[in-house]
Amino acid sequence: MGSALINWSRLQFAMTAAYHWLFVPLTLGLSIIMAVMETLYVIKGDPFWKKTSQYWMKLFAINFAVGIATGIILEFEFGTNWSNYSWFVGDIFGAPLAIEGILAFFMEATFFAVMFFGWEKVSKRFHLASTWLCGIGACISAYWIIVANGWMQHPVGTTFNPDTVRSEMTDFWAVIGNPVAVSKFIHSVFSGWMTGAIFAIGVSCWYLLKGREIKFAKASIAVSLCVGLVGSAATMLSGDSSGVLEGKYQPMKLAASEGLIDGGRKAPFSIIPGVEVPGILSFLATHSFNGYVPGVNDIIKGYTDNDGSVVPSVEEKMTRGRVAVAALGEYRKLKESDPEAAQAQLALFRENEEYLGYGYLETPEDVIPKIPLVYWAFRVMIGLGMFLVLLMVVVAFFLYKDKLASMKWLQWVALLSIPLVYICGQAGWMVAEVGRQPWTIEGLLPVNVAVSSLSTGAVMTTFFVFLAVFALFLIIEIRILLKAIAKGPVIEEAIS
C-alpha cells in the first residue's frame, strides 16, 4: 500500500478516535457525580440534592448523545479503512465489541431512559438504582472496548489459522483478563472521574464568579472533589502498573515515551531533555533501581532481558518473519496438490510464526514510532495530571476553610482548567496509540498490511467531510452546554 494512503487512513482514524474521546471521559465522570448526588437525595430526603443531580444529569445527557454518534462512526471505520485488519482479527476483535453493543450499551441506554425521564414515574430507590446502573453500564461498555484495544497492544488467548489466514480466539478468559486491558481500563475510567470532577468544579466556579447559586456550586464542588481525588489516586496507581506492563510487552513504546536511545541498568527518568533523575525509569519499569531497560538502539540490535532471555535484533525478526510469510504462502499453494510438502511448509511456518508481522516491514527502523511526539505527549499528560491534582487539593483546602467563594483567582484557574483536563486525556491516548506504531496489533500486523485497498483521494475526501461534521457537532454541543449552564439549576425557585 502507498504511504500516502496509510498516512491518511491513520489520520482519519486518529481524528475520529480523538473526537470520540472528548465525550467518553465526561460521561464516565459525570455519571458517578450525579449518582452520588442522587444517593444523598434518597438518604436525606432533601429536594436540593434532587435538583442538583437533575442539573448535572442534563449536562450528562447532552454529552452522552453526541458521544454515541462518534462511537458508531469509529466502529464503521474498522470495516471501511482497515478491512484487512478486520478480516485478520474479526474473530477476536469483534467479540468484545459485540458484547459491548448487545449487553453494556443497551444496559446503559435502557437505564439512561429511566434515569432521565422516570423521575415522577418510578420510586426513588428504583430511580437511584437506574442512575447507578447507567454509570455502571458506561463502565462496562468502556471495559469491552478497552479489552479489544488491550488485545491490540498485547495479543493473548488466540492462535493463527493458516487455512483461513485469520487469528482465532482460543481462550476467551485470557482475552478479557488481559493484564494490559485491565490496567488500561482502570486508568481510563478513573481518569474519566478526574475529567468529570474538573468539569463540574470549573462550571461551579463560574457560578461563584457570577455570584449565583452559591449553595449549589459549593455542594457540587464538594461532591466532585471526592470523586476526582479518588479518581486521581487510582489513575496514578494504574499508571504505575502500565509502566511495568509496557516494559514487559511494549519496550519500544516505553523507550519512545522516555526518549531513551541507549538503555541499561539504573536507567534515568527524563523530566525534560537534559534533566534526568537516575534510576527512576528502571524502578518504574521493573520495580528495581538496578533493573535493565532497553533503549531504542538496544531493541533494534537485540538485547538480554532481566530474566536472562535473549531478545533477537529486529533484523533477525524480519528475516524469520519473511520465512514465515513465504512458508505460509507455500503451504496454502501446496495443501491440495502436495499435502506432504505442505505439512513441511506448515512446520516451517510454525517455527517462525512469532515474527510473522516483522516479515512485512521494510527496514528495522520501521519499528521506531515518532519519538518526539510520544515523548512530549507523555510529559503533557504527566504535567497536566499533576497540576490538576494540585488544583483539586487547593480547591478542597479553601472549600474546607469556607474561603473559596472569595478566591476569585482560584475560581478562574478552575474554570480555565476545563480544557486542560481534555488535553491531558488526549495526550495519554496519543502515547498509547502512537507509541505502538507501526503495529495495529503489536508484533503481528503492521499498518501497511492492515489498511484497506482504497484510493487516497477517497480517504482524503471523507477525512475533510468528517472534520467538518465533527467540528459542527462540537460547536453545537458547546453552544447547548453553554446555554444550559447559563440558565443554571434554578434550585431556589424550584424548591420554594
Buried (B, 14 or more C-beta within 10 A) or exposed (E): BEEEBBBBBBBBBBBBBBBBBBBBBBBBBBBBBBBBBBBBBBEEEEEBBBBBBBBBBBBBBBBBBBBBBBBEBBBEBBEBBBBBBBBBBBBBBBBBBEBBBEBBBEBBBBBBEBBBEBBEEBEEEEBBBBBBBBBBBBBBBBBBBBBBBBBBBBBBBBEBEBEEEBBEBEEEEEBBBBBBBBBBBBBBBBBBBBBBBBBBBBBBBBBBBEEBBEEBBBBBBBBBBBBBBBBBEBBBBBBBBBBBBBBBBBBBBBBBBBBBEEBBBBBBBBEEEEEBEEBBBBBBBBEEBEBBBBBBBBBBBBBEBBEEEEBBBBBBBBBBBBBBBBBBEBBBEBBEEEEEBBEBBBEBBBEBBBBBBBBBBEEBEBBBBEBEBBBBBBBBBBBBBEBBBEBBEBBBEBBEEEEBBEBEEBBBBBBEBBEBBBEBBBBBBBBBBBBBBBBBBBBBBBBBBBBBEBEBEBBBEBBEEBBEBBEEBBEEBEEBBEEBBEEBBEBEEEEE
